[in-house]
Amino acid sequence: MTEYRRFPPAAALAHVVEHYWSVVSEAPVSEAPIPPAASPRLAAVLVPNGRPTLQFCLGAPGTRRALDAPPVSNADVYLPVSTRPLVIEQEGPSHYVGVQCTPWGGRALFPQLTGEQPVQVEDAAGSLPDRRGLAEDPIGALDAWLSALGSSPIPQESLLAAAVRRIDADPSEVEVSALCRELAISASTLYRAFRRGIGLAPKQYIQVMRHRAFTDRLLAETDGEPAALAAALTGYADQPHAAREFARFTGMTVSSFRDTYDGIARLMARTDEVAAH
């Protein structure tokens, strides 16, 4: 049994944190991980979603890896915004608590970190949240730790917020040139704001969110939409284009992705549905 929960941050942290989350798994079920393994384990593909994440391990750590790299321990890590998927695997019980930042929240919290490579939280922040607090009161522990950590101002944060709201509302309908006209800014101004605040170019962010929308439609399957219709509804020219982008952002076919994707990955998605404070 695996329990997934989300929690809201303190109002003063809302500009850098979208939500907190926790995953507690008592008995992982085999989900055909990559590569196949003999022993039952939980496996998930973390699809890029334009948000940096902090995650803390309160139990035995699992592993994470890029699709072309060997596995490393998946404990107490900061995952910056990236265009590359990660595969995580866990054997036995697990307990993780995490922070999903706003797209620019990572740069605000850790302005010295400008790359796409994961970094140990203690190396980035100089400290870790109280572990007992994370287990007993994750909201209070994370609010206190992040408030003490502080954040740096992000240039043109209001512009970034407006652009992100517009893209996230319907990435299938957004192009960079039209977004610039809508916000009454130049392409170079928008580019600088995204690169400095998020780490991606505006076009990259649109591609990430368009793929995210396509992935969510494929997995929801609430109304039996065929893949071709899902592709059209999320802004791709045709199903082959969607399939190419799917492989680019996940490194696998749709059927393989469905076999490995689980609720942990869903926690990386942007959502307004969080538990009450």
Secondary structure, 3 states (H helix, E strand, C coil): CEEEEEECCCHHHCCCEEEEEEEEECCCCCCCCCCCCCCCCEEEEECCCCCCEEEEECCCCCEEEECCCCCEECCCEEECCCCCCEEEEECCCEEEEEEEECCCHHHHHCCCCCCCCCEEHHHHHCCCCCHHHHHHCHHHHHHHHHHHHCCCCCCCHHHHHHHHHHHHHCHHHCCHHHHHHHHCCCHHHHHHHHHHHCCCCHHHHHHHHHHHHHHHHHHHCCCCCCHHHHHHHCCCCCHHHHHHHHHHHHCCCHHHHHHHCCHHHHCCCCCCCCCCC
